[in-house]
Amino acid sequence: MVSNYLYLVLNLGSLSIPLLYSIFEKEFHFIKYIKYAFLSILLIAIPFLIWDSFFTSTGVWGFNSDYHISLLILKMPLEEWMFFFCIPYACLFTHEVLKHYIPNFKLSKKASLWVSVALLTVISVLLLINFGKWYTTVNFIFFLVLLAYASKYHKEELRSYYPSFLVILIPFFVVNGILTGSFIEQPVVWYNNEENLGFRLFTIPFEDIFYAFNLLFSIQLVFNYLKNRNHAK
Protein backbone atom coordinates (compact mmCIF):
# COMPACT_ATOMS: atom_id res chain seq x y z
CA MET A 1 0.00 0.00 0.00
CA VAL A 2 2.83 2.38 0.84
CA SER A 3 4.26 1.84 -2.65
CA ASN A 4 1.14 3.48 -4.15
CA TYR A 5 2.51 6.80 -2.94
CA LEU A 6 6.02 6.41 -4.35
CA TYR A 7 5.52 8.64 -7.40
CA LEU A 8 3.74 11.23 -5.24
CA VAL A 9 6.58 11.24 -2.70
CA LEU A 10 9.17 11.68 -5.47
CA ASN A 11 7.29 14.70 -6.81
CA LEU A 12 6.78 16.37 -3.45
CA GLY A 13 10.29 15.54 -2.29
CA SER A 14 11.78 17.13 -5.41
CA LEU A 15 9.70 20.27 -4.92
CA SER A 16 9.94 20.69 -1.15
CA ILE A 17 13.50 21.95 -0.62
CA PRO A 18 13.58 24.39 -3.59
CA LEU A 19 10.16 25.77 -2.64
CA LEU A 20 11.03 26.22 1.03
CA TYR A 21 14.35 27.79 0.12
CA SER A 22 12.57 30.11 -2.31
CA ILE A 23 10.32 31.34 0.47
CA PHE A 24 12.66 31.67 3.41
CA GLU A 25 16.04 32.56 1.86
CA LYS A 26 16.21 36.36 2.01
CA GLU A 27 19.14 37.29 -0.24
CA PHE A 28 18.11 35.55 -3.43
CA HIS A 29 14.40 35.22 -2.49
CA PHE A 30 13.34 33.36 -5.64
CA ILE A 31 9.71 33.49 -4.52
CA LYS A 32 9.51 37.02 -5.98
CA TYR A 33 9.67 35.37 -9.40
CA ILE A 34 6.96 32.80 -8.62
CA LYS A 35 4.48 34.34 -11.10
CA TYR A 36 6.97 34.10 -13.97
CA ALA A 37 8.07 30.63 -12.89
CA PHE A 38 4.51 29.29 -12.74
CA LEU A 39 3.48 30.86 -16.04
CA SER A 40 6.56 29.64 -17.91
CA ILE A 41 6.12 26.13 -16.51
CA LEU A 42 2.42 26.10 -17.39
CA LEU A 43 2.97 27.30 -20.97
CA ILE A 44 5.51 24.57 -21.68
CA ALA A 45 3.70 21.89 -19.66
CA ILE A 46 0.63 22.12 -21.91
CA PRO A 47 2.27 20.80 -25.12
CA PHE A 48 4.33 18.30 -23.16
CA LEU A 49 1.23 16.93 -21.44
CA ILE A 50 -0.47 16.59 -24.84
CA TRP A 51 2.64 14.72 -26.06
CA ASP A 52 2.60 12.61 -22.88
CA SER A 53 -1.09 11.76 -23.26
CA PHE A 54 -0.65 10.73 -26.90
CA PHE A 55 2.31 8.49 -26.14
CA THR A 56 0.44 6.94 -23.20
CA SER A 57 -2.62 6.19 -25.32
CA THR A 58 -0.50 4.65 -28.11
CA GLY A 59 1.61 2.51 -25.77
CA VAL A 60 4.93 4.28 -26.25
CA TRP A 61 5.09 4.36 -22.45
CA GLY A 62 2.80 3.67 -19.53
CA PHE A 63 2.49 3.62 -15.76
CA ASN A 64 2.61 0.88 -13.14
CA SER A 65 -0.50 1.19 -10.96
CA ASP A 66 1.39 -0.34 -8.01
CA TYR A 67 3.30 2.92 -7.57
CA HIS A 68 0.73 5.68 -8.02
CA ILE A 69 -2.68 6.60 -6.61
CA SER A 70 -5.77 5.54 -8.53
CA LEU A 71 -6.79 8.95 -9.89
CA LEU A 72 -6.22 9.02 -13.67
CA ILE A 73 -6.64 11.99 -16.01
CA LEU A 74 -6.48 11.16 -19.74
CA LYS A 75 -5.12 7.73 -18.77
CA MET A 76 -2.24 9.33 -16.84
CA PRO A 77 -1.93 9.28 -13.04
CA LEU A 78 -2.27 12.55 -11.15
CA GLU A 79 1.40 12.29 -10.23
CA GLU A 80 2.39 12.45 -13.90
CA TRP A 81 0.61 15.78 -14.19
CA MET A 82 2.35 16.95 -11.02
CA PHE A 83 5.70 15.89 -12.48
CA PHE A 84 5.52 18.67 -15.08
CA PHE A 85 5.25 21.29 -12.36
CA CYS A 86 7.28 19.93 -9.44
CA ILE A 87 10.41 18.86 -11.33
CA PRO A 88 10.62 21.94 -13.59
CA TYR A 89 10.27 24.29 -10.61
CA ALA A 90 13.13 22.53 -8.82
CA CYS A 91 15.33 22.68 -11.94
CA LEU A 92 14.46 26.29 -12.78
CA PHE A 93 15.30 27.22 -9.20
CA THR A 94 18.60 25.32 -9.37
CA HIS A 95 19.76 27.11 -12.51
CA GLU A 96 18.76 30.53 -11.19
CA VAL A 97 20.56 29.89 -7.89
CA LEU A 98 23.72 28.85 -9.72
CA LYS A 99 23.58 31.97 -11.91
CA HIS A 100 23.07 34.16 -8.84
CA TYR A 101 25.75 32.73 -6.56
CA ILE A 102 28.27 31.49 -9.17
CA PRO A 103 27.94 33.92 -12.10
CA ASN A 104 31.09 32.59 -13.77
CA PHE A 105 29.82 29.02 -13.77
CA LYS A 106 29.57 28.91 -17.55
CA LEU A 107 31.37 27.62 -20.60
CA SER A 108 33.53 29.80 -22.79
CA LYS A 109 31.94 30.94 -26.04
CA LYS A 110 34.18 28.55 -27.99
CA ALA A 111 33.45 25.56 -25.74
CA SER A 112 29.71 26.23 -25.84
CA LEU A 113 29.82 26.40 -29.63
CA TRP A 114 31.68 23.11 -29.91
CA VAL A 115 29.27 21.38 -27.52
CA SER A 116 26.33 22.63 -29.57
CA VAL A 117 27.88 21.54 -32.87
CA ALA A 118 28.75 18.11 -31.46
CA LEU A 119 25.26 17.59 -30.07
CA LEU A 120 23.57 18.74 -33.27
CA THR A 121 25.77 16.40 -35.32
CA VAL A 122 25.43 13.30 -33.13
CA ILE A 123 21.70 13.64 -32.59
CA SER A 124 21.10 14.29 -36.30
CA VAL A 125 22.89 11.04 -37.16
CA LEU A 126 20.99 9.08 -34.48
CA LEU A 127 17.72 10.54 -35.75
CA LEU A 128 18.41 9.54 -39.34
CA ILE A 129 19.37 5.99 -38.34
CA ASN A 130 16.37 5.53 -36.04
CA PHE A 131 13.75 7.65 -37.78
CA GLY A 132 10.27 6.22 -37.25
CA LYS A 133 10.71 5.16 -33.64
CA TRP A 134 8.20 7.43 -31.98
CA TYR A 135 10.03 8.47 -28.85
CA THR A 136 13.39 8.84 -30.56
CA THR A 137 11.99 10.70 -33.56
CA VAL A 138 9.77 13.23 -31.80
CA ASN A 139 12.25 13.82 -28.99
CA PHE A 140 15.29 14.33 -31.22
CA ILE A 141 13.47 16.56 -33.72
CA PHE A 142 12.34 18.77 -30.82
CA PHE A 143 15.88 18.83 -29.46
CA LEU A 144 17.47 19.74 -32.79
CA VAL A 145 15.02 22.57 -33.42
CA LEU A 146 15.38 23.91 -29.87
CA LEU A 147 19.18 23.75 -29.86
CA ALA A 148 19.48 25.27 -33.34
CA TYR A 149 17.21 28.13 -32.27
CA ALA A 150 19.10 28.67 -29.01
CA SER A 151 22.47 28.52 -30.78
CA LYS A 152 21.40 31.44 -32.95
CA TYR A 153 19.40 33.57 -30.52
CA HIS A 154 20.36 32.52 -26.98
CA LYS A 155 24.09 31.83 -27.05
CA GLU A 156 24.72 33.42 -23.63
CA GLU A 157 22.03 31.38 -21.94
CA LEU A 158 23.44 28.18 -23.41
CA ARG A 159 26.87 29.04 -21.98
CA SER A 160 25.46 29.00 -18.45
CA TYR A 161 22.79 26.34 -18.98
CA TYR A 162 25.11 23.59 -20.20
CA PRO A 163 27.01 23.32 -16.87
CA SER A 164 23.81 23.88 -14.88
CA PHE A 165 22.21 21.00 -16.75
CA LEU A 166 25.08 18.72 -15.72
CA VAL A 167 24.30 19.63 -12.09
CA ILE A 168 20.59 19.03 -12.69
CA LEU A 169 21.40 15.59 -14.12
CA ILE A 170 22.61 14.42 -10.68
CA PRO A 171 19.15 14.46 -9.02
CA PHE A 172 17.67 13.56 -12.41
CA PHE A 173 19.51 10.23 -12.40
CA VAL A 174 18.25 9.55 -8.88
CA VAL A 175 14.58 10.47 -9.45
CA ASN A 176 14.30 9.19 -13.01
CA GLY A 177 16.31 6.14 -12.07
CA ILE A 178 13.69 5.21 -9.48
CA LEU A 179 10.86 5.96 -11.91
CA THR A 180 12.40 3.64 -14.51
CA GLY A 181 13.06 0.79 -12.08
CA SER A 182 16.31 1.42 -10.20
CA PHE A 183 16.20 0.31 -6.55
CA ILE A 184 12.62 -1.05 -6.84
CA GLU A 185 11.13 -4.30 -8.15
CA GLN A 186 9.29 -2.85 -11.16
CA PRO A 187 9.47 0.51 -12.95
CA VAL A 188 6.99 3.23 -12.12
CA VAL A 189 7.09 4.29 -15.78
CA TRP A 190 7.62 1.60 -18.40
CA TYR A 191 8.76 2.16 -22.01
CA ASN A 192 8.08 0.27 -25.22
CA ASN A 193 11.63 -0.35 -26.41
CA GLU A 194 10.47 -0.71 -30.01
CA GLU A 195 9.85 3.05 -29.97
CA ASN A 196 13.25 4.12 -28.63
CA LEU A 197 16.93 3.35 -29.13
CA GLY A 198 16.85 0.49 -26.62
CA PHE A 199 19.96 1.93 -24.98
CA ARG A 200 19.74 2.75 -21.28
CA LEU A 201 21.92 4.55 -18.77
CA PHE A 202 21.36 2.27 -15.80
CA THR A 203 17.55 1.92 -16.18
CA ILE A 204 16.99 5.30 -17.87
CA PRO A 205 16.32 5.42 -21.64
CA PHE A 206 18.97 7.49 -23.40
CA GLU A 207 16.28 9.74 -24.90
CA ASP A 208 15.14 10.83 -21.43
CA ILE A 209 18.17 13.09 -21.06
CA PHE A 210 17.17 15.02 -24.19
CA TYR A 211 13.51 14.98 -23.18
CA ALA A 212 14.56 16.61 -19.90
CA PHE A 213 16.64 19.21 -21.73
CA ASN A 214 13.75 19.96 -24.11
CA LEU A 215 11.33 20.48 -21.23
CA LEU A 216 13.59 22.36 -18.84
CA PHE A 217 15.44 24.59 -21.28
CA SER A 218 12.21 25.58 -23.01
CA ILE A 219 10.83 26.65 -19.63
CA GLN A 220 14.05 28.52 -18.89
CA LEU A 221 13.81 30.52 -22.12
CA VAL A 222 10.20 31.49 -21.44
CA PHE A 223 11.06 32.40 -17.85
CA ASN A 224 13.95 34.60 -19.03
CA TYR A 225 11.68 36.37 -21.49
CA LEU A 226 8.98 37.06 -18.90
CA LYS A 227 11.46 38.24 -16.28
CA ASN A 228 13.41 40.45 -18.69
CA ARG A 229 10.22 41.94 -20.15
CA ASN A 230 9.11 42.95 -16.67
CA HIS A 231 12.50 44.51 -15.86
CA ALA A 232 12.38 46.49 -19.11
CA LYS A 233 9.14 48.21 -18.12
N, C-alpha and C positions, 0 to 999 in steps of 0.2 A: 504493500500500500504506500509506503514511504517513497518508493521509486516513482510513483505517479507524479511526484512534485519535483523530480530532478530537473527537468527543462525549466520549470518556473524558478527554482532556486538558482540555476545558472544565470538566468536573465537578471533577477533581482540582485544577485551577488555582484554581477558585472557593473550594474548601475549604482549600487549603494555608495561605494567609496568616492567615485567621482562626483556624485550628486551632493553628498555631505560636504566634501571638500569645497565644492562650488559655493555652497551656502555659507560656510563658517570661516573659510580662509579670507582674510581681510585685504591682503595686498593685491592679489590677482582678482579675486571676487568674480569668478566666471559667471555667477548667477545673473549678473547685470546683462549678460548676453543671451539669457534664456529664451527670449522671444525669437531672436534670430536663429538660435540653435534648433528650437522646436520647429520653426517654419521650414528651415532648410532640410531637416530630417523628414518632415512630413511630405514635402514636395518630391523628394527622391524616393521615399518609401512607397509612394503610390504606384509608380511604374514597376518597381521591384516586386511589390506584392502581387501585381497582375501577372508578372513573369512567374513568380512563385506558384500562384494558383494554377496557371496553365501547365507548368511542369508537374505539379502534383496530380492534376486530373489526367495527364497523359502517361503517368508512371515513370517519369524521368527520375523522380525521387519521391519519398513518402516518409511517414512518421510511425514510430513504434508506440502503440497505445499504452504499453506498459510504463512509459516514462513521461506521459503528459496527462493533464486533466481531461475530462471527457468533452469539454466544450469545443466544438468545431465550427469554424466559419469558412465557408467555401472549401470544405474538406481539409482545412488546415487547423491545427490546434491553436488555441488562444495564445499560447507561448510563442508560436511562430510569428504571430503578429507583433507581440511584444519585442521579439528579437530585433525587429527593424527600427525600434526606438531606443531600447536599452543599450545595445552594443554600439550603435553609432554615436550616442551621446558620450559614452565612455571614451571612444576613440577620438571624437572631436575635441573633447576636453583634454585628452592626453597630448594631442598635437599642439593645441593652444598653450598649454602649460610649458611644453618644451620650447616653443617659440618665445615665450615670455621670460623664462628663467635662463635659457641657454640660447640666446639669439644667434650665436655662431655655429650652432649645431645644424650644419647644412653642407651639401656638396659644393665643390667649386663648379663654376659654369661649365668647364670642360668635362669634368667627371659626370655631371648631370646629363650633358649632351650624349656622352658615350653610353651611359646606362640606358637612356631613352632609345638610342639607335639600336643597341643590342636587343632590348626587349621587343621593339617593333619588328626587328628581323626574325628573331627566334619564334615569336608568337605567330607571325605571318606564315612561316614555314610549317609550324604545327597545325595551323588552321587549314592550310592547303592540303596537307596529308590526311587530315581527319575531318574534312568538311562533310557535313551531313549528320554527324553525331550531335544531337540537340544541345546538350550542355556545353560541349566544347565549342561548337559553332557560334551559338548566340553569345556566350561569355567572351570568347576571343574577339569577335567582331566589335562588341561593345568596348572592350579594352583597347583595341587598336584605334578606334575612332576617338575615344576619350584621351588617350595618350598623344595622338597626333594633334588634337586640338590644344591640349595643354602645352605641348612642346612649342607650339606657335604663339599662343596667347598668354600662357601662365608659366613661363620659364622660372621665374623667381620662386613661385610656390612649389614647383617640382623640386627645386634645390633643397628646400627645407622638408618637403613631405617624404622624399625617398628615405632619409635616415629615420624620420619619425615612424614611417611604416614598418621599418625593421624592428623598432621598439614595440609597436602595436602587435607585431607577429608573435611576440613572446606569450602574452595572454591568449592570443588567437589560437595558438597551438594547444594550449591547455583546454580552453572552452570548446573549440571545434573538435579537438581530439576526443573529448568526452562525448560530444554529440554524435561523432561518427564511430564510436565503439571502443575507444581507449579506456582502460580501467574498469569497464563494465561488461556484462555478459553479452549484450546485444546493442547495436547502435540505436540512438534516439532517432537519428535521421538516416535512412538508407538510400542508396543510389543504385540506379540501373546502370551497370558498367558498360552496357552496349551503347550508352549515350554519352560516354566520356572516354578519356584516354586509357582508363584502366590502370593508371599509375598513381600510387598513393604515397604520401609522406606520412609514415606511421599508418594511421587509419584515414587520413584526410586526403580526399581527391585533389590532385594537383591543381585542377581548375578553381578550387575554392579560394586559393590565394589571390587569383585575379578577380574572382567574384567579389572578394572583400575589398580589393583596391577599387574596383568599379563603384561599389556602393559608397565607400567611405570617402574617396577622393571627390566624387561627384557632390556629396554633401558638403565637403570642405569648400569647394569652389562656390557653391550657392551661399554658404555661410559668409565667406569672404566678401562676396558681392553685397549682401544685405548689410553687413557691418560697415563696409567702406562707403556705401551709399548714405547710410545714416550719418557717418562722420563728415561727409561732404556737405551736408545741409547746413 
